[in-house]
């Protein structure tokens, strides 16, 4: 599940006297300025070890294997949360890796390679770091991919695989023939644009057509295929006019999971565990309780049983 460690509370270790990423908080009214829904835990602090532990316990209960952690560079707020997240994942039998969000200037293969090698030297050998074929996994977000383009990313990955012992398994945010040639695997972060305006039956048809084509594309190149499911989406509090994708009382999530299991990818990704700004979270909330954690446990169990059969 994609995981966001960028929140801070005034009385927490990360916020240190101020809120981070939440905006105005009305605890009594259960309303947060920059959040579509209201967390069951309130406006929390991502650096709080008890909070990270709770998230790991919830993830384990939901059949989630690990977190793809939004990472914005060395010494960034999100970077400082990475070690505690890995340690908590180790305790709970989970894994974690970074979601590489942006390439540092001058946004060249050299600057990307130096950045990622430094990051892998910090975290790649941790026992809880997600690995594929023995290599630490790094997911590359579409923004970072577009900042250089596929040709430059090919150069960057050649540098990383030369300079980091054992190499890297990079999963690019793009389903294309070119991406399959460049990256070790392909995924997409967000399908809200394709799902917007679709009722569950229509979303079911879309997923039934789309997911198998993604799997075939990755399989043809011998690459890892990861299919993403979302419970819903609503960024209208932070963007104007924004985009809202209705949850349909869980039915939208269900049809995506059903088709993802049928398509038989290597991995299923969830957008998201706790992206509260965009209303895609499955973390327990005042609005939905544990409904989406429980649904995830049901479908994750079926997906794993299907992979093992």
N, C-alpha and C positions, 0 to 999 in steps of 0.2 A: 504494500500500500504506500502511495506517496504521502510523505510526512513532512510537516512544517514546524521547525523549531525556532520560529522568529517572533514568538509572543513574549511579552514581558509585563509583569505586574509591579506596581509601585513598591510593594512590600516584599517582592521576590528577589532572588539573587541575580536575575538577569536585568530586571527593570531598574533596580537600584534607585528607587525614589521617583520613578516615572513609569508610565505605561508605554509599552512598545507594540506597535502594529494593531492595537485594538481601537484606538480613538476614544471617544467619550464613552464611559461605562455607566449604565443605569442598572445597578444590581437589583434594586427593588422592583423595577419594571421589566427586568430580564431583557434588556435591550443594549446592544453594543453598536456604536456608530458605524464601524467598518466590518460588521459581521452580519450575515443574513439571518442566521439562527443563533440561539443562545446555548453555550456549552453547559452540560449538566454540572461541570466542575466550576462554572463561572469563568471570568476572565483570568486565565491562569498564566503562570510563568514557565516558559519552555526550558529554563535552566534549573528548575526545581527538581532535585533527584527523586522526590516522592511522586511528582507528576509524571516523570519519565517512566518510573516503575509502574505506575497505574496504567499508563498507555501500553506498556509491554504486556502486562497481565491481560488487559482487554484484547490486545491483538492475538495473544496466544489462545484465549478462549474462543476467538472468532475464526480460528484456523488460519490466520495470517502467518506467513513464514518470516516476514521481515519488513523493514522500512526502507524506502528510497527517499533519502533525506535531502531536502532542498538546501543547496550549498552555494554561497555567494562569494567565496574567496577567503583567502587566509586572513585570520584575525577578525573576520566579520562575525557579527552576532551569531549567525547560524553555525559558523565554524567552531565557535567556543562550546557549542552544544554537542558536537559530534562525538567526542571522547566519552562523555557521560552516557550518550545514547548507545554506543557500542558496548560499554560495560554493562548496562542494563540488559541489552539484548543477549549478551553472554550468559547472564544469570538466568534468563528466561528461556534459553534455547532458541532464540531468534537470530536473524542476521540483519545487517544494515549495510547500505552503500550510499554514495553521494549521487544527488541529481545535480549535474553540472549545469548551472544556470546561465553563466555569461563568461566570455573570454576576456581576460584583462588586456588593456591597451598595450601595444598597438594592434591587437587582435590579429596576430599572425600565427602561423603554425608553431613558430618558436615560442611565442608568449603562451600559447595554449599548452604546449608540451611541457614547458618549465613549470607552469601552474599545476598541471595534473600530476607530473612526476613528484613534485613537492608534496602534494596532497596524498598520493599513494605511499610515499615514504613515511608519512605520519600515521596513516590508517590502514593501508592495504594488507599489512601482515597481522592485523588484529584477528584473533580467533573467531570473532563474530562477524567479520567482514564477509559479505556475500561474494562467493567465488563461482565461476563457471569454467569448467575444464581446467581447474587449478589456478585460474587467474582472477584477481580481484575485479569486480564488475564496477563500471562507471556508466550511469545513464547520462546521455547528452540531450539536454532540452532543445526544442526547436529554435529558441532564440539564439543559443550558442552555436547551433548548427548553421543558422542563416548568417551569423556574424562573419563567418569565413567561407562557407560553401563547401561542397563535397570534395572538390579537388584539394583545397587547403587542409581539410580535415584528414584526408588520406596522408598528406605529408606529416601532419601533427602526430597521427597514430604511428606512423613509421618511426618517428623520433622517440615516442614514448616506449614503443616495444623494443627499441635499441637501448634506451637509457634506463628503463626500469626492469630490474631483474625478474624474469618470469613473464613479463608482459602484462597487458591489460585486456579485459573483455569489455569493449565499448558498445553500448546499445543506443543507436541513434533514433531520434524522434522524427522518423519519416518512413513511410511505406513507399519505396520507389526502387526501381532497378538499380539506380546509382547508389542509393543508401545501402542496399544489400551487398554491393561490391566493396564498399568502403568500411562498413561497420561489422562487428561480430554478431550483431543482432539488431532487430528493428522493433519499434513500438510507436505508439502515439500517446501523448499525455491526455488529450481531452477530445472527446467525441461530441461535446455539447453542440457544436456548430452543425453536425450532421443530424443530431437528435432533436434539435429545437423544432417545436411545432408538431412533433409526431406523437400520436397517441400510442399506447403500448403495442397494439396490433401492427401498426405501421413500423414502429421501432423494431419489432420482431422480424418483419420482412427485410428491413434494412440490414440488420445484424446477420440474418441468414444468408444474405447475398454477399455481404462485405467481409465478414470474419474468415470464411474459407479462402477467399481470394488473397487475404493477407498471409494466411498460413502457407498457401501455395507459393507465393512470392518468396518468402523466407526459405521454405524448404528447397526451392529450386537452386538457391545459392548456398545451401548447407548452413544457414544462419539460424540463430535463436529467434523464435517468433514469440512476441508477447502481445496479447490482446487486452485492451483496457475496457473495464466496465465502470459506469458512473451511476450513483443513485439518483442524481438529478443535478441541477446547476442553477445558480441565481447570483449574478454579480451586479445586480441593479443598485446596490447600496454604494458601490465603489466606482461604477462606470455609468455614463449616461450616453445613450439610453440603456446600454447593457443588454444582457441576454438572460432569459429565464427558461429553464427546462423543467417542466412539472415532474414530480416524483410519482404521481398517480398511485398514492398509497402503497408504494413499494413495487408496483407492477412493472414500472420501467426497468428497475434493477433486475427483477426476476427474468424478464425476457432476454436481457443481455447475457445474463449468466447461463441461461439454458442454451443459447446459441454459441456462447464461448465454449461450453463443455462439448457440444457437438463438433465444433471446429477443430478441437484437439490441438491447441497451441502448446508450446513448451511451458509458458507461464501465463497466468492471468494477473493483470495489474488492476488495482482499485484506485480510482481518482475520486475521492481521496480519503485518507484517515482523518485529516483535520485542517483542510483548507477552508476556514470559516468565512473568509472574504467572498469566496465564490459559491458558497452554499453547496459544496459537493461532499461534505463530510459524512462519514459513517460513525464517527465518535458520538457517544450518547449526548443528546441535547434535550432542552426543555420541550422542544416541538415533537421529537420522535422517540425519545427514550432510547432503549437499547434495540429497537426494531432492526436497525440495519446491521448491527453487530450480530444479532441472532440469525438474520438472513445470510450474512456472510459465512457464518459457521456452517450453516446447512449446505450452501453451494460449494464452499471450499472443500468440505468433506467429500462431496460427490465428485468434484474435479480430481481430487487426489486418488480416490478409489478408481476412477476411470483410468488415470495414468498408470496405476499399479496393476490393473487387470490384464 
